[in-house]
Amino acid sequence: MKNSITMIDNRTGKSYEFDILEATRGPNVVNISSFFAQTGMFTFDNGYTSTASCKSDITFIDGEKGELRYRGIEIEKLALNHSYLDVCYLLLNSRLPTEQESLEFDLELRHRSFLHEGLRHLFQAFPSDAHPMATLSSATSALSTFYFSHLEICKENEYQEMARRIIAKIPTIAAFAYRHSIGAPFIQPDINRSFTENFLYMLRAYPGGKMHRGVHGEEKIKEIEIKALDTIFTLHADHEQNASTTTVRGVASTGAHPYVAISSGISALWGRAHGGANESVVAQLEMIGSVENVDTYIERAKDPNDPFRLMGFGHRVYKNYDPRAKILKTLQDQLKDELNIDSNLLKIAHKIETIALSDEYFISRKLYPNIDFYSGIILTALKIPTSMFTPVFVIGRTVGWITQWIEFKKDKDAKITRPRQLYLGD
């Protein structure tokens, strides 16, 4: 016998029964797909706060407990014990790679990181002062013109090739978008460098592959820098059905090219309420200016009549400490001396954090520091300009988007996304 829930229309006394679908983790779901057919009404869920839009076994979040898992594995274990590419393999294949598989996956992505020369020339058509996110989204959409056969994917090896190609090329597109925005020559990928190191190299190097020469000779990318950025990529790899992932799935439902769907996700991520939040955090810390000003801004944040909002606190899903933020907090403390993190910004952030974690106003509203509160400071320490904060997010999230796209395409019950509305016009 199926579990079900009965709804009663108090106007007519008529009852309606809907099946309860049981989840392996988290809340069960009421299947209301026949709600309109039975009642002649739509449900109304502003912002989809109580709506499950799909079935998935990729990522699980428990916002009350502050829990995040990829394919059932806790984010803490993955961030501390595995590389970002191992996490990519896990998301794409539902298991972690063997040592040999990890090496082969890494090598394949290194060789796939180069862009078609036709796409490389496309960057010259963009204004030199274009934001890298705009260029990144446009170039990713253009990538579909070079790999049009991806519309006909039906075999597992074809899914894998399509996914690996976009994961490998997004860091190159992002780096080229930045270099174009500052009028610097493009630096081609170096297959002798790992995925994460290669991205830093393409951002920093000079023509000929040389790095900046300081007073102590040629500067090298430090292992701790690679580890820090690799961890950030891992923490951003997927996050269930957020705004950009829902956008990717929505575009996938139309039958559009997978790289066009990824481009739509990039555009959705650009918003400051989503992926652009860490850029806003750093800008706000710079605006506050000094530790002495923190109390004033805290009071402003608590004033219901003041439009000022403290960036980097609270989350749509997490009502506990964001587990990703905990990991970055530890990482930030480790990097403090080794990467010479801006001490003024760090002091301001530390005071805000201390107050927020002890002030009843923030505690009662469950406004804990989120991932954006820490990631911006760490990216600043890695000498990544603020205009590239969201592209860094894109690089990490691409594997999640393409995995979600694949899951949608393999779902035989999937339908085109078509919400309805509560009409209030004439």
C-alpha positions in Angstrom: 0.0 0.0 0.0 1.4 3.4 -1.0 1.7 6.2 1.5 -0.4 9.2 0.6 -1.6 12.5 1.7 -5.3 13.7 1.6 -6.2 17.3 0.8 -9.7 18.6 1.4 -11.2 21.5 -0.4 -13.1 23.3 2.5 -15.4 25.0 0.0 -16.9 21.8 -1.4 -15.8 19.2 1.1 -14.2 17.2 -1.7 -11.0 15.3 -0.9 -8.0 14.5 -3.1 -5.3 12.0 -2.6 -1.7 12.3 -3.6 1.1 9.7 -3.3 4.1 10.4 -1.0 7.4 9.6 -2.7 10.1 8.5 -0.2 13.6 10.0 -0.3 16.7 8.1 0.8 17.9 11.3 2.6 16.0 14.5 3.5 12.3 15.2 3.2 9.8 13.0 1.4 7.9 14.5 -1.5 4.2 14.7 -2.2 3.6 13.9 -5.9 1.2 16.6 -7.0 1.8 16.1 -10.8 -1.9 15.3 -11.1 -3.0 18.2 -8.9 -4.4 20.4 -11.8 -6.1 17.4 -13.4 -7.8 16.5 -10.2 -8.6 19.9 -8.8 -8.6 22.3 -11.7 -6.2 24.5 -9.7 -2.4 25.2 -9.6 -0.2 25.2 -6.6 1.5 28.5 -5.7 5.1 28.3 -4.4 6.8 31.7 -4.8 10.5 31.1 -5.5 10.0 27.3 -5.3 10.8 27.2 -1.6 8.8 24.0 -1.1 9.0 22.4 -4.6 11.1 19.5 -5.7 11.6 20.0 -9.5 13.3 16.7 -10.3 14.6 13.4 -9.0 18.4 13.3 -8.5 21.1 11.2 -6.9 24.0 13.7 -7.4 24.1 16.1 -4.5 22.4 16.2 -1.1 22.0 19.1 1.3 20.6 19.1 4.8 20.3 22.8 5.6 19.3 22.3 9.2 22.3 20.1 10.0 24.7 22.0 7.7 25.4 18.9 5.6 26.6 18.6 2.0 27.3 15.4 0.2 28.4 14.6 -3.4 27.3 11.1 -4.4 26.8 10.3 -0.8 30.2 11.3 0.4 30.6 14.2 2.9 32.1 17.4 1.5 34.6 17.5 4.3 36.2 14.1 3.3 36.3 15.1 -0.4 37.8 18.6 0.3 40.5 17.3 2.6 41.4 14.0 1.0 40.8 14.3 -2.8 41.6 16.6 -5.7 39.1 18.6 -7.6 39.5 16.3 -10.6 38.8 13.3 -8.4 35.6 15.0 -7.4 34.8 15.7 -11.1 35.3 12.0 -11.8 33.0 11.1 -8.9 30.2 13.4 -10.1 30.4 12.0 -13.6 30.8 8.3 -12.8 29.1 8.0 -9.3 32.4 6.7 -7.8 35.9 7.9 -7.0 38.6 7.0 -9.6 41.3 4.4 -9.0 44.9 5.8 -9.1 45.2 4.9 -12.7 41.9 6.3 -13.7 42.8 9.5 -11.9 46.0 9.8 -13.9 44.3 9.1 -17.2 41.5 11.6 -16.4 44.0 14.3 -15.6 46.0 13.7 -18.7 42.9 13.7 -20.9 41.7 17.1 -19.5 45.2 18.6 -20.0 45.1 17.8 -23.7 41.5 18.9 -24.1 42.2 22.3 -22.6 43.2 24.0 -25.8 40.6 26.0 -27.8 39.8 25.8 -31.5 41.6 28.6 -33.2 38.3 29.9 -34.6 37.0 30.4 -31.1 40.2 32.0 -29.9 39.8 34.7 -32.6 36.2 35.3 -31.4 37.5 37.2 -28.3 38.8 40.0 -30.5 35.1 40.9 -31.3 34.4 41.7 -27.7 35.0 45.2 -26.2 38.3 45.3 -24.3 36.5 46.5 -21.1 33.8 43.7 -21.2 33.3 41.9 -17.9 34.9 38.4 -18.1 31.6 36.8 -17.1 29.9 38.3 -20.2 32.7 37.1 -22.4 32.8 33.7 -20.7 29.1 33.1 -21.2 29.2 34.2 -24.9 32.3 32.2 -25.7 30.8 29.1 -24.1 27.7 29.4 -26.1 29.8 29.8 -29.2 31.6 26.6 -28.3 28.4 24.8 -29.4 29.1 25.8 -33.0 32.3 23.8 -33.0 30.9 20.7 -31.5 27.4 20.5 -33.0 27.2 16.7 -32.9 26.6 16.9 -29.2 22.9 17.4 -30.0 22.8 13.7 -31.0 24.4 12.2 -27.8 23.0 8.8 -26.8 25.9 6.6 -25.7 27.8 6.8 -22.4 31.2 7.4 -24.0 29.6 10.3 -25.9 28.3 11.8 -22.7 31.7 11.5 -21.1 33.5 13.1 -24.1 31.1 16.0 -24.1 31.5 16.5 -20.4 35.2 16.2 -20.3 35.6 18.6 -23.2 33.7 21.4 -21.5 35.3 20.9 -18.1 38.7 21.1 -19.7 38.0 24.2 -21.8 36.2 26.4 -19.4 39.3 27.4 -17.4 41.0 28.4 -20.7 38.0 30.4 -21.9 37.9 32.1 -18.5 41.6 32.9 -18.5 41.4 34.3 -22.1 38.3 36.4 -21.1 40.4 38.0 -18.3 43.5 38.5 -20.5 41.3 40.1 -23.1 39.7 42.4 -20.5 43.1 43.8 -19.6 44.6 43.9 -23.1 47.2 41.2 -22.4 48.2 38.4 -24.8 46.7 35.0 -24.3 48.7 32.3 -22.6 48.1 28.9 -24.0 47.6 25.9 -21.6 50.7 24.0 -20.5 50.1 20.3 -20.6 52.9 19.8 -18.0 50.8 21.6 -15.4 47.8 20.2 -13.5 44.3 21.5 -14.0 44.3 24.1 -11.2 47.9 25.1 -11.6 47.3 25.6 -15.3 44.5 28.1 -14.7 46.7 30.2 -12.4 49.5 30.0 -15.0 47.2 31.2 -17.8 46.2 34.2 -15.6 49.7 35.2 -14.5 52.3 34.2 -17.1 54.0 36.3 -19.8 54.4 35.4 -23.4 56.9 32.6 -23.7 55.7 30.9 -20.6 57.8 33.0 -18.2 56.4 34.0 -14.8 56.9 37.4 -13.1 60.5 38.0 -12.0 60.7 39.4 -8.5 63.7 40.4 -6.4 64.5 36.7 -5.7 64.2 35.6 -9.3 61.3 34.1 -11.3 58.2 33.6 -9.1 56.6 30.2 -9.1 53.1 29.2 -8.4 53.2 27.8 -4.8 51.8 24.4 -3.9 49.7 26.0 -1.2 48.1 28.3 -3.8 47.2 25.4 -6.0 45.7 23.5 -3.0 43.7 26.5 -1.9 42.2 27.1 -5.3 41.6 23.4 -5.9 39.7 23.3 -2.6 37.5 26.2 -3.7 36.8 24.4 -7.0 35.7 21.3 -5.0 33.4 23.3 -2.7 31.8 24.9 -5.7 31.5 21.7 -7.8 27.7 21.2 -7.3 25.0 22.4 -4.9 21.8 20.7 -5.8 19.0 22.6 -7.5 20.1 26.2 -7.1 19.1 29.0 -9.5 21.8 28.4 -12.1 21.5 24.6 -12.0 17.7 24.9 -12.3 18.4 27.2 -15.3 20.7 24.5 -16.9 18.1 21.8 -16.4 15.3 24.1 -17.8 17.3 24.8 -21.0 18.2 21.1 -21.2 14.5 20.3 -21.2 14.1 22.2 -24.5 16.6 19.9 -26.2 19.1 22.7 -26.6 22.8 22.0 -27.0 24.5 21.1 -23.7 27.1 23.9 -24.0 24.2 26.4 -24.6 22.7 25.1 -21.4 26.0 25.7 -19.6 26.1 29.2 -21.0 22.7 29.9 -19.5 24.0 28.6 -16.2 26.9 31.0 -16.4 24.5 33.9 -17.0 22.3 32.9 -14.1 25.4 32.6 -11.8 26.5 36.1 -12.6 23.8 37.7 -10.4 25.0 39.1 -7.1 22.4 37.1 -5.3 24.0 34.0 -6.6 27.6 33.5 -7.8 28.6 37.2 -7.6 28.1 37.4 -3.9 31.8 36.9 -2.9 32.7 39.9 -5.1 30.2 41.9 -3.1 31.6 40.7 0.2 35.1 42.0 -0.6 33.7 45.3 -2.0 31.7 45.7 1.3 34.7 45.0 3.5 36.7 47.6 1.5 33.8 50.0 2.0 33.7 49.5 5.8 37.4 50.4 5.7 38.6 49.7 9.2 37.8 47.6 12.3 36.6 50.8 14.0 33.7 51.1 11.6 32.4 47.6 12.0 30.0 48.3 14.9 28.3 51.1 13.0 27.6 48.8 10.0 26.5 45.9 12.3 23.9 48.3 13.8 22.8 49.4 10.3 22.4 45.7 9.3 20.1 45.2 12.3 18.0 48.3 11.6 14.8 47.3 9.7 14.5 50.8 8.3 18.0 50.8 6.8 18.4 49.1 3.4 22.0 48.1 4.2 22.5 44.3 4.3 25.6 42.5 5.5 27.0 40.4 2.6 28.2 36.9 3.2 25.7 35.9 5.9 22.7 33.6 5.7 21.7 31.2 3.0 18.6 30.1 1.2 19.1 26.5 2.2 21.5 26.4 5.1 20.0 27.3 8.5 23.2 26.2 10.2 26.8 26.9 9.5 27.5 26.3 5.8 29.9 23.3 5.8 31.8 24.8 2.9 32.3 27.9 4.9 33.8 25.9 7.8 36.3 24.4 5.4 37.3 27.7 4.0 37.5 29.3 7.4 40.1 26.7 8.3 41.9 27.2 5.0 41.9 30.9 5.5 43.6 30.6 8.9 46.2 28.3 7.4 46.9 30.7 4.5 47.0 33.9 6.7 50.8 34.0 7.0 51.9 31.9 4.0 50.1 34.0 1.4 50.1 37.3 3.3 46.3 37.8 3.2 45.4 41.5 3.4 45.5 42.0 7.2 43.1 44.9 7.2 40.4 43.1 5.3 41.0 40.0 7.4 40.7 42.0 10.7 37.5 43.6 9.5 36.1 40.2 8.5 37.2 38.6 11.7 35.4 41.2 13.8 32.2 40.9 11.8 32.4 37.1 12.1 32.9 37.2 15.8 30.0 39.6 16.4 27.7 37.7 14.1 28.4 34.3 15.8 27.6 35.7 19.3 24.9 38.4 18.6 21.4 37.2 19.3 20.1 39.1 16.2 22.1 36.9 13.9 21.8 33.7 15.9 18.0 33.9 16.2 17.7 34.5 12.4 20.3 31.7 11.7 22.5 34.2 9.8 25.7 32.2 9.8 28.7 33.1 7.6 28.4 31.4 4.2 31.0 30.3 1.6 31.1 33.7 0.0 32.2 35.4 3.2 35.5 33.5 3.1 36.1 32.7 -0.5 36.5 36.3 -1.6 39.3 37.0 0.9 41.1 33.8 -0.1 40.8 34.6 -3.8 42.2 38.0 -3.1 45.2 36.4 -1.4 45.7 34.3 -4.5 46.1 37.5 -6.5 42.9 36.8 -8.5 41.2 40.1 -9.4 37.6 40.6 -8.2 36.3 40.5 -11.8 37.4 36.9 -11.9 35.8 35.7 -8.7 32.6 34.6 -10.4 34.5 33.0 -13.3 36.3 30.9 -10.7 33.0 29.8 -9.4 32.0 28.9 -13.0 35.1 26.7 -13.4 34.3 24.8 -10.2 30.5 24.5 -11.0 30.8 23.4 -14.6 31.1 19.7 -13.7 28.0 20.0 -11.6 26.0 21.6 -14.3 27.1 19.1 -17.0 26.4 16.2 -14.6 22.9 17.6 -13.9 22.4 18.0 -17.7 23.4 14.4 -18.2 21.1 13.2 -15.5 18.2 15.1 -16.9 18.8 13.8 -20.5 18.9 10.2 -19.2 15.6 10.5 -17.3 13.0 8.9 -19.5 10.2 10.7 -17.6 11.7 14.2 -18.0 9.5 16.8 -19.5 10.0 20.3 -20.8 10.0 22.8 -17.9 6.7 24.7 -18.0 5.6 26.3 -14.7 2.2 28.0 -14.5 1.2 31.3 -12.9 -1.3 33.1 -10.6 -2.7 35.6 -13.1 -3.7 39.0 -11.6 -4.1 41.1 -14.7 -7.2 42.4 -16.5 
